[in-house]
Amino acid sequence: MPKTYPDELAEWVKGREAKKPRQDKHVVAFLAVKSDVQAALDAGYAMKTVWEHMKETDRLRCRYETFTQHVKRYIKAVPVAAAPAPTTPPNSQAKGAKPDPKAAPPTSETPKSEPPKIGGFTFDATPKKEDLL
């Protein structure tokens, strides 16, 4: 007896789901080689060169555009909180020690003024007499 169409369709859908690739497979592959990419970029190699080598050696299989997006997202866009600046108390210097010339001078708490407004067209319904003929 021949299969009904819904049964045939169900088998096709199951086979199709097994063949469907993961949506994040390129991200996973990039994160696996992230440290190597970062080391190569820090050494001065161009992103295109790094991508071409990784593609030839089958370490990555994504397009160059995808690779650049991953570099931008996972390497260059490091959050500011990830690299905390060393903080020292304001009076932690020893007596008689010279202040570090590279250190930022202490900033005084001055209220910031509003930025200047951008000039542009303003409409006034009542005309000025000097503007008229």
C-alpha positions as semicolon CSV with decimal commas, in nm:
position;residue;x (nm);y (nm);z (nm)
1;M;0,000;0,000;0,000
2;P;0,145;0,338;-0,095
3;K;0,228;0,591;0,176
4;T;-0,002;0,878;0,233
5;Y;0,123;1,225;0,157
6;P;0,138;1,335;0,523
7;D;0,354;1,031;0,607
8;E;0,584;1,104;0,316
9;L;0,604;1,470;0,417
10;A;0,684;1,376;0,778
11;E;0,978;1,161;0,665
12;W;1,107;1,440;0,442
13;V;1,087;1,693;0,728
14;K;1,281;1,460;0,962
15;G;1,552;1,411;0,701
16;R;1,568;1,783;0,634
17;E;1,607;1,871;1,003
18;A;1,903;1,632;1,029
19;K;2,077;1,808;0,738
20;K;2,010;2,160;0,870
21;P;2,336;2,320;0,989
22;R;2,370;2,494;1,322
23;Q;2,308;2,867;1,308
24;D;2,607;2,944;1,528
25;K;2,864;2,706;1,384
26;H;3,081;2,992;1,254
27;V;3,075;3,167;1,591
28;V;3,177;2,846;1,766
29;A;3,461;2,792;1,518
30;F;3,579;3,152;1,556
31;L;3,574;3,139;1,933
32;A;3,785;2,822;1,916
33;V;4,061;3,010;1,727
34;K;4,006;3,351;1,887
35;S;4,335;3,353;2,077
36;D;4,529;3,264;1,761
37;V;4,353;3,538;1,565
38;Q;4,422;3,791;1,839
39;A;4,789;3,691;1,856
40;A;4,824;3,725;1,478
41;L;4,656;4,066;1,475
42;D;4,874;4,183;1,765
43;A;5,179;4,065;1,570
44;G;5,077;4,300;1,289
45;Y;4,922;4,067;1,034
46;A;4,627;4,192;0,831
47;M;4,283;4,046;0,898
48;K;4,257;3,932;0,538
49;T;4,586;3,741;0,564
50;V;4,480;3,572;0,887
51;W;4,142;3,477;0,739
52;E;4,295;3,340;0,417
53;H;4,540;3,122;0,610
54;M;4,271;2,991;0,845
55;K;4,043;2,919;0,550
56;E;4,316;2,732;0,359
57;T;4,406;2,523;0,664
58;D;4,036;2,449;0,727
59;R;4,036;2,609;1,070
60;L;3,751;2,839;0,957
61;R;3,491;2,797;0,687
62;C;3,310;3,130;0,709
63;R;3,316;3,416;0,461
64;Y;3,553;3,709;0,511
65;E;3,266;3,942;0,602
66;T;3,157;3,706;0,879
67;F;3,517;3,682;1,001
68;T;3,550;4,061;1,022
69;Q;3,223;4,085;1,214
70;H;3,347;3,829;1,465
71;V;3,680;4,010;1,504
72;K;3,496;4,336;1,562
73;R;3,256;4,181;1,812
74;Y;3,481;3,945;2,007
75;I;3,829;4,099;1,984
76;K;3,817;4,471;1,913
77;A;3,504;4,555;2,112
78;V;3,643;4,457;2,450
79;P;3,420;4,602;2,722
80;V;3,569;4,886;2,925
81;A;3,499;4,701;3,250
82;A;3,716;4,409;3,135
83;A;4,033;4,620;3,160
84;P;4,008;4,802;3,495
85;A;4,250;5,087;3,547
86;P;4,462;5,066;3,862
87;T;4,316;5,298;4,119
88;T;4,516;5,451;4,400
89;P;4,383;5,655;4,687
90;P;4,442;6,030;4,634
91;N;4,678;6,067;4,933
92;S;4,870;5,741;4,890
93;Q;5,200;5,903;4,784
94;A;5,483;5,907;5,033
95;K;5,576;6,242;5,185
96;G;5,831;6,428;4,981
97;A;5,773;6,209;4,676
98;K;5,736;6,385;4,346
99;P;5,401;6,341;4,174
100;D;5,407;6,132;3,860
101;P;5,413;6,368;3,560
102;K;5,225;6,113;3,349
103;A;4,944;6,087;3,602
104;A;4,633;6,281;3,526
105;P;4,594;6,596;3,736
106;P;4,305;6,590;3,979
107;T;3,994;6,728;3,823
108;S;3,779;6,972;4,010
109;E;3,408;6,926;4,014
110;T;3,291;7,199;3,778
111;P;2,936;7,202;3,652
112;K;2,919;7,135;3,283
113;S;2,739;7,394;3,077
114;E;2,491;7,290;2,817
115;P;2,632;7,248;2,470
116;P;2,564;7,539;2,238
117;K;2,243;7,509;2,046
118;I;2,269;7,450;1,676
119;G;2,146;7,746;1,478
120;G;1,875;7,695;1,230
121;F;1,549;7,826;1,099
122;T;1,289;7,946;1,345
123;F;0,947;8,055;1,228
124;D;0,781;8,359;1,381
125;A;0,424;8,420;1,267
126;T;0,441;8,793;1,337
127;P;0,672;8,966;1,090
128;K;0,927;9,228;1,196
129;K;0,873;9,569;1,041
130;E;1,239;9,600;0,940
131;D;1,218;9,276;0,744
132;L;0,925;9,406;0,539
133;L;0,975;9,635;0,241
